[in-house]
Amino acid sequence: MLNDNSITTDGLIVAIDGPSGAGKSTLSKLLAQRLGYTNINTGAMFRAVALAIKRSGISLDDHLAIEQLCNQLHIHFKNDAGVETVWLGDEDVSRLIRGSKISMLTSEISALPVVRKSMLELQRKMAAHGGVVLEGRDIGSVVFPDAQVKFFLCASAQARGLRRHEELIGRGELSDLEQTIAEVQQRDAADSSRKLAPLIQAADAIPIDSTSMSIEQVLEQMLQVIAQRRQK
């Protein structure tokens, strides 16, 4: 049931792409709540795969073993009173997949065709009936090129590194600001240069630079765009 601040919608597919740390996860969750939609965090799905691969000890060169592992994984999301969690089987891995080592490994494994094929099939199955918000790096360009609404969310590497640094500190983890900014830049380079489904802005995506904007300001801009699209 929608609350008084929600916007009734028609089962659209909303794609939010952009680099690491641009605010995609936070905004996709808030946008889904306002629209009464299901939020699908595709980045968390790849992070869960990276965690599973790390635990298994499988070499990144062993594509057959990775494919078999992906086919066995059960990745899903839960929402308990507005708190979204990521599950790998019967384990809540929400915190485990947010570490810097998993972030860098995610960039590597997300470039593997066997991983992308498995996750693409799962993402399309999850969103088959619309009424979803998906965030990632190739949602509007590869996974759902016909999505009715596409956003490309970006921000400076310095701003994104600071956000990530503050997130880690807030969780009680050690973090060096300059190193975190460097890791953001490394992730950008890896995501943009990979041969399979690189990070790009879809031609019909609406760019939003959140460097100097609050979450609330970006959210309102997205809601205005969706309202205009529905009127058309």
C-alpha positions as a LaTeX table, in Angstrom:
\begin{tabular}{lrrr}
\hline
Residue & $x$ (\AA) & $y$ (\AA) & $z$ (\AA) \\
\hline
Met1 & 0.00 & 0.00 & 0.00 \\
Leu2 & 1.30 & 3.47 & $-0.90$ \\
Asn3 & 1.62 & 6.13 & 1.76 \\
Asp4 & 0.29 & 9.69 & 1.40 \\
Asn5 & 3.58 & 10.89 & $-0.09$ \\
Ser6 & 3.75 & 8.19 & $-2.76$ \\
Ile7 & 3.06 & 8.65 & $-6.45$ \\
Thr8 & 0.81 & 6.15 & $-8.18$ \\
Thr9 & 2.48 & 4.84 & $-11.36$ \\
Asp10 & 1.85 & 2.50 & $-14.26$ \\
Gly11 & 4.40 & $-0.29$ & $-13.95$ \\
Leu12 & 7.34 & 1.41 & $-15.65$ \\
Ile13 & 10.92 & 0.18 & $-15.75$ \\
Val14 & 13.19 & 2.88 & $-14.35$ \\
Ala15 & 16.94 & 2.46 & $-14.97$ \\
Ile16 & 19.58 & 4.32 & $-12.96$ \\
Asp17 & 23.15 & 3.94 & $-14.20$ \\
Gly18 & 26.36 & 5.61 & $-13.15$ \\
Pro19 & 29.77 & 5.11 & $-11.55$ \\
Ser20 & 30.50 & 3.85 & $-8.05$ \\
Gly21 & 29.60 & 6.25 & $-5.24$ \\
Ala22 & 27.24 & 8.46 & $-7.26$ \\
Gly23 & 24.33 & 7.69 & $-4.94$ \\
Lys24 & 22.55 & 5.14 & $-7.13$ \\
Ser25 & 21.74 & 2.68 & $-4.34$ \\
Thr26 & 20.30 & 5.31 & $-2.00$ \\
Leu27 & 18.28 & 7.00 & $-4.73$ \\
Ser28 & 16.95 & 3.80 & $-6.29$ \\
Lys29 & 15.67 & 2.73 & $-2.87$ \\
Leu30 & 14.04 & 6.11 & $-2.16$ \\
Leu31 & 12.61 & 6.36 & $-5.65$ \\
Ala32 & 11.12 & 2.88 & $-5.42$ \\
Gln33 & 9.53 & 3.77 & $-2.08$ \\
Arg34 & 7.98 & 6.95 & $-3.47$ \\
Leu35 & 6.65 & 5.15 & $-6.54$ \\
Gly36 & 5.49 & 2.05 & $-4.72$ \\
Tyr37 & 7.88 & 0.01 & $-6.88$ \\
Thr38 & 10.27 & $-2.87$ & $-6.25$ \\
Asn39 & 13.90 & $-1.85$ & $-5.90$ \\
Ile40 & 16.44 & $-4.14$ & $-7.59$ \\
Asn41 & 20.03 & $-3.33$ & $-6.60$ \\
Thr42 & 21.98 & $-4.99$ & $-9.40$ \\
Gly43 & 25.30 & $-3.77$ & $-8.01$ \\
Ala44 & 24.59 & $-5.71$ & $-4.81$ \\
Met45 & 23.89 & $-8.79$ & $-6.92$ \\
Phe46 & 27.36 & $-8.64$ & $-8.47$ \\
Arg47 & 28.89 & $-7.96$ & $-5.06$ \\
Ala48 & 27.17 & $-11.07$ & $-3.72$ \\
Val49 & 28.64 & $-13.10$ & $-6.58$ \\
Ala50 & 32.08 & $-11.65$ & $-5.82$ \\
Leu51 & 31.74 & $-12.68$ & $-2.18$ \\
Ala52 & 30.71 & $-16.20$ & $-3.19$ \\
Ile53 & 33.66 & $-16.51$ & $-5.57$ \\
Lys54 & 36.08 & $-15.22$ & $-2.92$ \\
Arg55 & 34.78 & $-17.73$ & $-0.39$ \\
Ser56 & 34.95 & $-20.60$ & $-2.86$ \\
Gly57 & 38.57 & $-19.93$ & $-3.78$ \\
Ile58 & 37.75 & $-20.35$ & $-7.48$ \\
Ser59 & 40.27 & $-18.79$ & $-9.85$ \\
Leu60 & 38.91 & $-15.96$ & $-11.99$ \\
Asp61 & 40.36 & $-17.83$ & $-14.96$ \\
Asp62 & 38.14 & $-20.87$ & $-14.29$ \\
His63 & 35.06 & $-19.63$ & $-16.12$ \\
Leu64 & 33.34 & $-23.02$ & $-16.12$ \\
Ala65 & 33.54 & $-23.28$ & $-12.32$ \\
Ile66 & 32.32 & $-19.69$ & $-11.97$ \\
Glu67 & 29.38 & $-20.40$ & $-14.28$ \\
Gln68 & 28.44 & $-23.45$ & $-12.24$ \\
Leu69 & 28.68 & $-21.44$ & $-9.04$ \\
Cys70 & 26.47 & $-18.65$ & $-10.44$ \\
Asn71 & 23.85 & $-21.19$ & $-11.47$ \\
Gln72 & 23.72 & $-22.47$ & $-7.88$ \\
Leu73 & 23.46 & $-19.11$ & $-6.12$ \\
His74 & 20.19 & $-17.82$ & $-4.71$ \\
Ile75 & 20.45 & $-14.03$ & $-4.48$ \\
His76 & 17.44 & $-12.11$ & $-3.27$ \\
Phe77 & 16.39 & $-8.98$ & $-1.42$ \\
Lys78 & 14.28 & $-8.42$ & 1.66 \\
Asn79 & 12.58 & $-5.25$ & 2.87 \\
Asp80 & 11.68 & $-5.14$ & 6.55 \\
Ala81 & 9.97 & $-1.88$ & 7.56 \\
Gly82 & 11.96 & 0.07 & 4.98 \\
Val83 & 15.31 & $-1.61$ & 5.74 \\
Glu84 & 16.57 & $-3.39$ & 2.64 \\
Thr85 & 18.95 & $-6.32$ & 2.97 \\
Val86 & 20.80 & $-8.53$ & 0.49 \\
Trp87 & 20.72 & $-12.28$ & 0.96 \\
Leu88 & 22.95 & $-15.02$ & $-0.38$ \\
Gly89 & 20.93 & $-18.13$ & 0.28 \\
Asp90 & 19.83 & $-17.88$ & 3.90 \\
Glu91 & 22.61 & $-15.46$ & 4.92 \\
Asp92 & 22.27 & $-11.68$ & 5.18 \\
Val93 & 25.42 & $-10.42$ & 3.41 \\
Ser94 & 24.49 & $-6.72$ & 3.30 \\
Arg95 & 27.53 & $-5.60$ & 5.31 \\
Leu96 & 29.95 & $-8.23$ & 4.04 \\
Ile97 & 29.62 & $-7.10$ & 0.40 \\
Arg98 & 30.43 & $-3.44$ & 1.13 \\
Gly99 & 34.15 & $-3.76$ & 1.90 \\
Ser100 & 36.77 & $-2.22$ & $-0.39$ \\
Lys101 & 38.27 & $-5.62$ & $-1.31$ \\
Ile102 & 34.88 & $-6.90$ & $-2.44$ \\
Ser103 & 34.38 & $-3.65$ & $-4.38$ \\
Met104 & 37.54 & $-4.17$ & $-6.39$ \\
Leu105 & 36.83 & $-7.88$ & $-6.92$ \\
Thr106 & 33.31 & $-6.98$ & $-8.08$ \\
Ser107 & 34.78 & $-4.82$ & $-10.83$ \\
Glu108 & 36.84 & $-7.80$ & $-12.03$ \\
Ile109 & 34.12 & $-10.45$ & $-11.91$ \\
Ser110 & 31.47 & $-8.17$ & $-13.45$ \\
Ala111 & 33.59 & $-8.10$ & $-16.61$ \\
Leu112 & 33.32 & $-11.89$ & $-17.00$ \\
Pro113 & 30.78 & $-12.96$ & $-19.66$ \\
Val114 & 29.57 & $-15.95$ & $-17.63$ \\
Val115 & 28.78 & $-13.74$ & $-14.64$ \\
Arg116 & 27.06 & $-11.03$ & $-16.67$ \\
Lys117 & 24.96 & $-13.60$ & $-18.56$ \\
Ser118 & 23.77 & $-15.19$ & $-15.33$ \\
Met119 & 22.95 & $-11.88$ & $-13.65$ \\
Leu120 & 21.33 & $-10.42$ & $-16.77$ \\
Glu121 & 18.92 & $-13.35$ & $-16.95$ \\
Leu122 & 18.09 & $-13.00$ & $-13.26$ \\
Gln123 & 17.60 & $-9.22$ & $-13.51$ \\
Arg124 & 15.27 & $-9.52$ & $-16.49$ \\
Lys125 & 13.27 & $-12.19$ & $-14.71$ \\
Met126 & 12.92 & $-10.01$ & $-11.61$ \\
Ala127 & 11.72 & $-7.03$ & $-13.66$ \\
Ala128 & 9.58 & $-8.90$ & $-16.18$ \\
His129 & 6.32 & $-7.24$ & $-15.15$ \\
Gly130 & 7.60 & $-3.69$ & $-14.67$ \\
Gly131 & 7.00 & $-1.56$ & $-11.62$ \\
Val132 & 10.70 & $-1.67$ & $-10.78$ \\
Val133 & 13.67 & 0.60 & $-10.24$ \\
Leu134 & 17.03 & $-0.93$ & $-11.16$ \\
Glu135 & 20.42 & 0.58 & $-10.56$ \\
Gly136 & 23.77 & $-0.45$ & $-11.97$ \\
Arg137 & 26.23 & 0.40 & $-14.72$ \\
Asp138 & 24.59 & $-1.00$ & $-17.85$ \\
Ile139 & 20.88 & $-1.19$ & $-17.02$ \\
Gly140 & 19.75 & 1.36 & $-19.60$ \\
Ser141 & 22.34 & 0.40 & $-22.20$ \\
Val142 & 22.31 & $-3.43$ & $-22.04$ \\
Val143 & 19.93 & $-5.02$ & $-19.55$ \\
Phe144 & 16.87 & $-2.90$ & $-20.38$ \\
Pro145 & 17.65 & $-0.75$ & $-23.45$ \\
Asp146 & 13.89 & $-0.16$ & $-23.86$ \\
Ala147 & 13.32 & 1.05 & $-20.29$ \\
Gln148 & 10.76 & 3.85 & $-20.28$ \\
Val149 & 12.85 & 6.07 & $-17.99$ \\
Lys150 & 16.64 & 6.17 & $-17.84$ \\
Phe151 & 18.92 & 8.25 & $-15.63$ \\
Phe152 & 22.72 & 8.50 & $-15.62$ \\
Leu153 & 23.81 & 9.63 & $-12.18$ \\
Cys154 & 27.33 & 10.97 & $-11.78$ \\
Ala155 & 29.50 & 13.09 & $-9.47$ \\
Ser156 & 33.16 & 14.05 & $-9.25$ \\
Ala157 & 35.59 & 11.36 & $-8.10$ \\
Gln158 & 36.48 & 13.55 & $-5.11$ \\
Ala159 & 32.86 & 13.84 & $-4.03$ \\
Arg160 & 32.21 & 10.14 & $-4.49$ \\
Gly161 & 35.40 & 9.21 & $-2.65$ \\
Leu162 & 34.42 & 11.44 & 0.27 \\
Arg163 & 30.97 & 9.86 & 0.44 \\
Arg164 & 32.49 & 6.38 & 0.45 \\
His165 & 35.04 & 7.44 & 3.09 \\
Glu166 & 32.31 & 8.80 & 5.36 \\
Glu167 & 30.24 & 5.64 & 4.84 \\
Leu168 & 33.14 & 3.43 & 5.95 \\
Ile169 & 33.94 & 5.63 & 8.94 \\
Gly170 & 30.27 & 5.63 & 9.90 \\
Arg171 & 30.35 & 1.82 & 9.97 \\
Gly172 & 33.36 & 1.87 & 12.28 \\
Glu173 & 35.83 & 0.79 & 9.60 \\
Leu174 & 39.25 & 2.28 & 8.91 \\
Ser175 & 39.49 & 4.47 & 5.82 \\
Asp176 & 42.03 & 6.82 & 4.28 \\
Leu177 & 40.35 & 9.55 & 2.22 \\
Glu178 & 43.03 & 9.83 & $-0.47$ \\
Gln179 & 43.22 & 6.07 & $-0.87$ \\
Thr180 & 39.44 & 5.83 & $-1.09$ \\
Ile181 & 39.34 & 8.49 & $-3.83$ \\
Ala182 & 42.08 & 6.59 & $-5.69$ \\
Glu183 & 40.06 & 3.36 & $-5.42$ \\
Val184 & 37.01 & 5.15 & $-6.85$ \\
Gln185 & 39.10 & 6.32 & $-9.81$ \\
Gln186 & 40.48 & 2.80 & $-10.31$ \\
Arg187 & 36.96 & 1.38 & $-10.28$ \\
Asp188 & 35.86 & 4.00 & $-12.82$ \\
Ala189 & 38.71 & 3.07 & $-15.15$ \\
Ala190 & 38.00 & $-0.65$ & $-14.84$ \\
Asp191 & 34.25 & $-0.28$ & $-15.36$ \\
Ser192 & 34.61 & 2.07 & $-18.33$ \\
Ser193 & 37.32 & 0.12 & $-20.17$ \\
Arg194 & 35.98 & $-3.42$ & $-19.91$ \\
Lys195 & 35.03 & $-4.98$ & $-23.25$ \\
Leu196 & 31.72 & $-6.46$ & $-22.10$ \\
Ala197 & 28.95 & $-4.02$ & $-21.12$ \\
Pro198 & 31.21 & $-1.11$ & $-20.13$ \\
Leu199 & 29.98 & 1.80 & $-18.04$ \\
Ile200 & 28.46 & 4.22 & $-20.57$ \\
Gln201 & 25.62 & 6.69 & $-20.63$ \\
Ala202 & 22.76 & 5.45 & $-22.82$ \\
Ala203 & 21.92 & 7.91 & $-25.60$ \\
Asp204 & 18.43 & 8.53 & $-24.22$ \\
Ala205 & 19.40 & 8.66 & $-20.54$ \\
Ile206 & 18.96 & 11.87 & $-18.58$ \\
Pro207 & 22.25 & 12.88 & $-16.91$ \\
Ile208 & 22.22 & 14.19 & $-13.35$ \\
Asp209 & 25.41 & 15.48 & $-11.71$ \\
Ser210 & 24.92 & 15.08 & $-7.96$ \\
Thr211 & 28.26 & 16.62 & $-6.94$ \\
Ser212 & 26.62 & 19.73 & $-5.47$ \\
Met213 & 23.12 & 18.33 & $-4.94$ \\
Ser214 & 21.49 & 16.75 & $-1.92$ \\
Ile215 & 19.81 & 13.36 & $-2.12$ \\
Glu216 & 16.43 & 15.10 & $-1.76$ \\
Gln217 & 17.17 & 17.45 & $-4.67$ \\
Val218 & 18.15 & 14.60 & $-6.97$ \\
Leu219 & 15.11 & 12.59 & $-5.92$ \\
Glu220 & 12.73 & 15.44 & $-6.69$ \\
Gln221 & 14.33 & 15.96 & $-10.11$ \\
Met222 & 13.88 & 12.27 & $-10.90$ \\
Leu223 & 10.24 & 12.32 & $-9.79$ \\
Gln224 & 9.56 & 15.34 & $-12.01$ \\
Val225 & 11.04 & 13.56 & $-15.02$ \\
Ile226 & 8.94 & 10.44 & $-14.35$ \\
Ala227 & 5.79 & 12.53 & $-13.97$ \\
Gln228 & 6.50 & 14.21 & $-17.32$ \\
Arg229 & 7.12 & 10.87 & $-19.02$ \\
Arg230 & 3.83 & 9.51 & $-17.72$ \\
Gln231 & 1.95 & 12.51 & $-19.05$ \\
Lys232 & 3.39 & 11.90 & $-22.51$ \\
\hline
\end{tabular}
